[in-house]
Amino acid sequence: MTKGKTRKYIFVVGGVISGVGKGVTTSSIGLLLQSHGYRVTAMKIDPYVNVDAGTMNPTEHGEVFVTKDGDETDQDMGNYERFLGTSLSRDNYMTTGRVYQSVIQKERALAYKGKCVQVVPHIPYEVIDRINSACNKANAEIVVIEVGGTVGEYENILFLETARMLKIKNPVDVLFAIVSYLPTPSKVGEMKTKPTQHAVRALNSAGIQPDFIIARSDVALDAKRKEKLALFCNVIPESVISAPDVDSIYDIPGNFEKDKLGEKILKRLKLKTRGKNAKWKEWEAFARKADRVKDEVRIGVVGKYFDTGDFVLSDSYLSIIEAIKYSAIAQGKKAKLVWLTASTFEGKKAPLTELIGFDGILVPGGFGSRGIEGILNVIRFAREHKIPYFGICYGMQLAVIEYARNVLGLKDATSREIDPKSKHLVIDIMEGQKENIEKGNLGGSMRLGAYPAVLKKGTIAQKAYGADKVIERHRHRFEVNPEYINMIEAEGLVFSGKSPNGTLMEIAELPTSVHPFFLGTQFHPEFEARPLAPHPIFSAFVKAAITRGKSK
């Protein structure tokens, strides 16, 4: 921070139900404040005891987002990066487990100098230290902090206490916004404010009065509802911000701007606007284009983590979905994504011919053996029928396995993760990961974060990037077995991206003379895609899919 300047803190909490958009609200507030000329960073506090998000099932929690420095975090961190156009670090993410772990480690090291270490105040102090550390690292003037879950949950008490303590010490520098849902029961036909009133009362019971109510609902709030919330929640009507459902999350900042939310926040924090910057105009242009595009490019996404009861959890692949959208919008197209459950394509009667109707096929990352034979069938069909194929992480490894089986003739080719007793383990455990597996050291121990890759000239990858070396984010334990590399390349599959020492295969592809687009990456390019800067590999895939769509 500049000498003499005071840092500002904005806490975003949830009311009534989860999943109504706290993360996007946090991201949008950050973007609005950025557009007014302020240096902003964003943080996520998750109340669970897991140290990070890496050990949780995607169908339980959604996507695991990986930061450049290798932290496995909640998917909201991806939204922050995409909206703010920046890369965040592990300092921007914390969980109950991580905070307690740190306090206990400090106690063991006598960092508290013999004091009786207590839940209060030492846990809140640790949280505050972490918030300030993230701000210092980002050189931020304003930090927007999302507290996971909803108010009233036992898990959130300590984080709300942290926010309250910070407010007491810095009354002008701390602001609270609650994102709460206003239902309109179909049989009643009237929007109800009572659930949000109760949510605000629960927040009040923690010693916190919200400055703003972000009112999520099916339709925009009317004046009557705003007045009612203002009266019973102790805010002025202008501080009730209508947040109706929208077709695109990228319209949300613009909706907030209509209510002058950015200016209202700055006024409450006693800050002056520095004038709208160029980024806001770029964002508005992107949002308008996203709303305008109609022509579709149809992409089949074949995954394992869609099903959650009777519902489909597309959040398991959130960053991939957004990355495809950005590249499609840049080409004047709307991405039509169709979820294809991997197990559907297993067996002799698998409906593979349905794949002909797609412009492109994408297989995202994953773990374990469930549904693998179905994915291998899909990959073979896409390769043999010249359908543009893009495999990410496991999607690349399975493409290599399929090629080894059906082109090299190694019928039992597989991964050690699937069948460790197989004769041909073309995908094997990374050398540095063997000890972690043996000792059961599984949390946060994969190859994580940003690593460089050297690209082979003249390949799809090198042409797409327009560079000879790139840095991308990883999350894996297995790799292409070095013993099979020469054999595979001799049969036509090109490893167009390799680690600088040439030992790790980062990108595999077929030449365009053989297939219009057949490519897999060991890394996760989706984590680097931005609305205003689509990822080049996704763009190359989408272009190939559009070309196929025109020729069908």
SULTA-V879251 format. One record per helix or strand of 2 or more residues. SS is the DSSP state (a for helix, b for strand). FROM is the first residue (numbers start at 0). TO is the last residue. If there is no record, write none. Layout:
ss = [SS/SS]
from = [FROM/FROM]
to = [TO/TO]
This chain:
ss = [b/a/b/a/b/b/a/a/b/a/a/b/a/b/a/b/a/a/b/a/a/a/b/b/b/a/b/a/a/b/a/b/a/b/b/a/b/a/b/b/a/b/b/b/a/a]
from = [7/21/39/57/64/71/75/89/92/95/118/141/153/173/193/211/222/236/239/248/260/277/295/306/310/313/333/341/351/359/371/387/393/413/424/430/446/459/468/477/481/493/504/517/524/535]
to = [14/34/45/60/65/72/83/91/94/107/137/146/168/180/204/216/232/238/243/257/267/291/302/307/311/329/340/344/356/362/383/391/405/414/428/438/454/464/475/479/489/497/508/520/527/550]
